[in-house]
Amino acid sequence: MSENNNTKVTRGVTLRTPKDIRRVCQRIVSKAFQQGEELQHSGRISQLMGCWLRAYELDDLAEIKQRLAKLENLQERKT
């Protein structure tokens, strides 16, 4: 995701990578639980957890792409 230079700034938060998205989602969900408002905001929390999970998957996908590229380079060198 580093090739995406479009930066989104929301209330002073910079979102450049899936890790940034996960951090913001985690902060919001943690605050709701600390304030004891998890039931009142359960729908929003569920949606944020879905966003968190998708961002986590994107991080894993980037890692898999890097590993695949390394394997392909090794394969090319052997032939």
Secondary structure as GFF3:
##gff-version 3
##sequence-region A 1 79
A	DSSP	beta_strand	8	10	.	.	.	ID=ss1
A	DSSP	beta_strand	13	15	.	.	.	ID=ss2
A	DSSP	alpha_helix	18	34	.	.	.	ID=ss3
A	DSSP	alpha_helix	42	78	.	.	.	ID=ss4
###
